[in-house]
Amino acid sequence: MGAENNLMALAERTGAALLRQGRMLATAESCTGGGVAHALTAVAGSSGWFERGFVTYSNEAKREMLGVRPETLQTFGAVSEATVREMAEGALRHSRAQVSLSISGIAGPSGGSADKPVGMVCFGWAMQGRPTRTRTEYFSGDRAQVREQAVRWALEGLLDVLDQPV
């Protein structure tokens, strides 16, 4: 219950920051399967600052819905900073939002490799008129724990982006 309340508080802070700045958010999620969108839309009044969410689990969906280039996926893979950069930028292009976040990772329990272990998650944050930010984090725990940590990290990163001066 405590962790759930913390996520709700984080979602509320995110919404308040977006509302204060008059910005709408779009999400582009892979390994979290819409977890960020779910957390944000649990906040009453989220329609005032949450524009839409893309759940692009397959590479085809990343290409079709967000415009991720096939060369990017082939060269760097779905779990890469190059891919989340294109996902975040594509979410802006394919929505009416001014800010976006993206997530792609390996939640497990399988699918990892020596180069990309289970728990590796890449994040992107894009805002109109600013350079897109990316970051890779490594989380521990089971599938649900990795996904929950990724949702939190994405929102905390978004708050950092929103707090940066223009």
Secondary structure, DSSP 4 states (H G I P E B T S, - for coil): -HHHHHHHHHHHHHHHHHHHHT--EEEEESTTTTHHHHHHHTSTTGGGTEEEEEE--SHHHHHHHH---HHHHHHH-SSSHHHHHHHHHHHHHTSS-SEEEEEEE--SSS---SSS-TTEEEEEEEETTSPPEEEEEE--SSHHHHHHHHHHHHHHHHHHHHHS--
